[in-house]
């Protein structure tokens, strides 16, 4: 089963990622921009996701993706750890969020970091 420690390990392997406690939970940032949070219960995590894509994700896989009411206006989506298929899927989700937050120069320097790429 995938655990919060897997999120931490993969996130910290991504270029220029730092971990910072905020709102009493671990958050992960690239170039100062947050791209992952792990709430207290550690059964889910939140990542960046454009709202139009978020709606499609939730409609396609509501057992995996969701948004709490207080985050409805944000560009974030929650992911249930128990619903993930494997570490590759987790990595793809984390990399996608990293790419949304990372500066263009970092994304260009790391073309190997894209969903579906092997290596983490």
Secondary structure as the mmCIF struct_conf table of DSSP 4:
data_model
#
loop_
_struct_conf.conf_type_id
_struct_conf.id
_struct_conf.beg_label_comp_id
_struct_conf.beg_label_asym_id
_struct_conf.beg_label_seq_id
_struct_conf.end_label_comp_id
_struct_conf.end_label_asym_id
_struct_conf.end_label_seq_id
HELX_RH_AL_P HELX_RH_AL_P1 UNK A 4 UNK A 13
BEND BEND1 UNK A 14 UNK A 14
TURN_TY1_P TURN_TY1_P1 UNK A 15 UNK A 16
STRN STRN1 UNK A 17 UNK A 22
TURN_TY1_P TURN_TY1_P2 UNK A 23 UNK A 24
STRN STRN2 UNK A 25 UNK A 30
TURN_TY1_P TURN_TY1_P3 UNK A 31 UNK A 32
STRN STRN3 UNK A 33 UNK A 38
TURN_TY1_P TURN_TY1_P4 UNK A 40 UNK A 41
BEND BEND2 UNK A 43 UNK A 43
STRN STRN4 UNK A 44 UNK A 48
HELX_RH_AL_P HELX_RH_AL_P2 UNK A 51 UNK A 60
TURN_TY1_P TURN_TY1_P5 UNK A 62 UNK A 64
STRN STRN5 UNK A 65 UNK A 66
HELX_RH_3T_P HELX_RH_3T_P1 UNK A 69 UNK A 71
TURN_TY1_P TURN_TY1_P6 UNK A 72 UNK A 73
BEND BEND3 UNK A 74 UNK A 75
STRN STRN6 UNK A 76 UNK A 80
HELX_RH_3T_P HELX_RH_3T_P2 UNK A 81 UNK A 83
HELX_RH_AL_P HELX_RH_AL_P3 UNK A 87 UNK A 101
BEND BEND4 UNK A 102 UNK A 102
HELX_RH_AL_P HELX_RH_AL_P4 UNK A 104 UNK A 109
TURN_TY1_P TURN_TY1_P7 UNK A 110 UNK A 112
BEND BEND5 UNK A 114 UNK A 114
TURN_TY1_P TURN_TY1_P8 UNK A 115 UNK A 116
#
